[in-house]
Amino acid sequence: MAMRPYIVVNCAMTADGKITSIARRQVRISSPEDLERVKSLRAGSDAILVGVGTILADDPHLTVKSLPPGKSPLRIVLDSQGRTPDGAKVLQGGTPTLIATSNHCAKTWTGAEVLRSGERQVDLQFLMGELERRGVKRLMVEGGGETISSFFKEGLVDEYRVFVGSLVLGGKDAPTPCEGQGFLESDAVRLRLINVTKMGSGALLCYEVVRDAAQPA
Ligand SMILES: NC(=O)c1ccc[n+]([C@@H]2O[C@H](COP(=O)([O-])OP(=O)(O)OC[C@H]3O[C@@H](n4cnc5c(N)ncnc54)[C@H](OP(=O)(O)O)[C@@H]3O)[C@@H](O)[C@H]2O)c1
């Protein structure tokens, strides 16, 4: 297998499996206890990655406030066409930011390095190799659903951690943790449940991805 970082996907979903509402705006799904857990997971990562859909919807800083900018994890955005706004918070605050675009995107940003790969979308295998080369050992993928789907599809997930909040948002068009085209049963990503923890009003489920299909999940 190509050398790449250890990849942890983390997200929060409702009790009916939605990561946001049909309005696609940020919804507080995590409990305060879970937010603390997410902060320490971020702090223990070398880089944090989201898709441009999350930048446009939520405009997150992606920083760890308890750490000085020089010690905060690298912020990475998957953005094939260069849609990250110049005023996005992910470009501010002094923490390094890498915007991964396709080969066809000429956009540049003040406050970010640009790494080009892939034709239609960012080539994740290339990007992971490059991150490994730069010393990124642990990568946290924070979403959204299209991004998480691509990481699963490319076999680039080691752990999947999902907090299940005690609310229902519903809506057939409201996104779930893994969007994309979906998998048929024969291609389903098999997981092994490692831990279940009650965290305030919700539960955290921690899974490992099963690589050897012969092993029981
Ligand atoms: N509950 C949670 O834990 C959580 C966490 C994060 C986000 N969210 C929610 O999720 C929603 C956004 O999710 P989303 O699925 O629309 O967007 P997303 O996953 O944040 O971003 C997807 C976009 O990234 C770009 N991209 C570039 N290369 C890619 C690749 N190889 N694979 C996949 N995407 C690639 C694509 O746009 P281009 O083709 O233009 O490059 C794609 O449309 C927001 O409503 C946000 O609130 C929830």
The ligand as a Tripos MOL2 file, in Angstrom:
@<TRIPOS>MOLECULE
LIG
   48    52     1     0     0
SMALL
NO_CHARGES

@<TRIPOS>ATOM
      1 N1        -22.3120   16.9640   11.1820 N.am      1 LIG1
      2 C1        -21.0610   16.9960   10.8080 C.2       1 LIG1
      3 O1        -20.2160   16.3620   11.4470 O.2       1 LIG1
      4 C2        -20.6560   17.7960    9.6230 C.ar      1 LIG1
      5 C3        -19.2990   17.9900    9.3680 C.ar      1 LIG1
      6 C4        -18.9400   18.7280    8.2400 C.ar      1 LIG1
      7 C5        -19.9050   19.2430    7.3990 C.ar      1 LIG1
      8 N2        -21.2180   19.0510    7.6950 N.ar      1 LIG1
      9 C6        -22.2590   19.5620    6.7870 C.3       1 LIG1
     10 O2        -22.0530   18.9640    5.5250 O.3       1 LIG1
     11 C7        -22.5150   19.8620    4.4980 C.3       1 LIG1
     12 C8        -21.4530   19.9330    3.4060 C.3       1 LIG1
     13 O3        -21.2410   18.6460    2.9250 O.3       1 LIG1
     14 P1        -21.0850   18.3580    1.3770 P.3       1 LIG1
     15 O4        -21.1100   16.8880    1.2050 O.co2     1 LIG1
     16 O5        -22.0690   19.1990    0.6440 O.co2     1 LIG1
     17 O6        -19.6710   18.9850    1.0380 O.3       1 LIG1
     18 P2        -18.1640   18.6350    1.4260 P.3       1 LIG1
     19 O7        -17.9330   17.1870    1.5630 O.co2     1 LIG1
     20 O8        -17.7720   19.5200    2.5480 O.co2     1 LIG1
     21 O9        -17.4440   19.1790    0.1200 O.3       1 LIG1
     22 C9        -17.6320   18.4490   -1.0790 C.3       1 LIG1
     23 C10       -16.9660   19.1680   -2.2190 C.3       1 LIG1
     24 O10       -15.5520   19.0350   -2.1330 O.3       1 LIG1
     25 C11       -15.0200   19.1130   -3.4330 C.3       1 LIG1
     26 N3        -14.0770   18.0330   -3.7170 N.ar      1 LIG1
     27 C12       -12.8990   18.1790   -4.3700 C.ar      1 LIG1
     28 N4        -12.2920   17.0140   -4.5230 N.ar      1 LIG1
     29 C13       -13.0960   16.0870   -3.9710 C.ar      1 LIG1
     30 C14       -12.9840   14.7010   -3.8590 C.ar      1 LIG1
     31 N5        -11.9400   13.9960   -4.3180 N.pl3     1 LIG1
     32 N6        -13.9950   14.0400   -3.2640 N.ar      1 LIG1
     33 C15       -15.0660   14.7140   -2.7820 C.ar      1 LIG1
     34 N7        -15.2200   16.0420   -2.8590 N.ar      1 LIG1
     35 C16       -14.2290   16.7250   -3.4610 C.ar      1 LIG1
     36 C17       -16.2030   19.0090   -4.4010 C.3       1 LIG1
     37 O11       -16.5160   20.2900   -4.9070 O.3       1 LIG1
     38 P3        -15.7250   20.7700   -6.2460 P.3       1 LIG1
     39 O12       -16.0510   19.7530   -7.2960 O.co2     1 LIG1
     40 O13       -16.2070   22.1260   -6.5030 O.co2     1 LIG1
     41 O14       -14.2950   20.7120   -5.8630 O.co2     1 LIG1
     42 C18       -17.3330   18.5430   -3.5400 C.3       1 LIG1
     43 O15       -18.5960   18.9900   -3.9750 O.3       1 LIG1
     44 C19       -22.7470   21.1900    5.1550 C.3       1 LIG1
     45 O16       -24.1370   21.4130    5.2180 O.3       1 LIG1
     46 C20       -22.1560   21.0450    6.5330 C.3       1 LIG1
     47 O17       -22.9280   21.7580    7.4900 O.3       1 LIG1
     48 C21       -21.6150   18.3470    8.7810 C.ar      1 LIG1
@<TRIPOS>BOND
     1     1     2 1
     2     2     3 2
     3     2     4 1
     4     4     5 ar
     5     4    48 ar
     6     5     6 ar
     7     6     7 ar
     8     7     8 ar
     9     8     9 1
    10     8    48 ar
    11     9    10 1
    12     9    46 1
    13    10    11 1
    14    11    12 1
    15    11    44 1
    16    12    13 1
    17    13    14 1
    18    14    15 2
    19    14    16 1
    20    14    17 1
    21    17    18 1
    22    18    19 2
    23    18    20 1
    24    18    21 1
    25    21    22 1
    26    22    23 1
    27    23    24 1
    28    23    42 1
    29    24    25 1
    30    25    26 1
    31    25    36 1
    32    26    27 ar
    33    26    35 ar
    34    27    28 ar
    35    28    29 ar
    36    29    30 ar
    37    29    35 ar
    38    30    31 1
    39    30    32 ar
    40    32    33 ar
    41    33    34 ar
    42    34    35 ar
    43    36    37 1
    44    36    42 1
    45    37    38 1
    46    38    39 2
    47    38    40 1
    48    38    41 1
    49    42    43 1
    50    44    45 1
    51    44    46 1
    52    46    47 1
@<TRIPOS>SUBSTRUCTURE
     1 LIG1         1 GROUP 0 **** ****
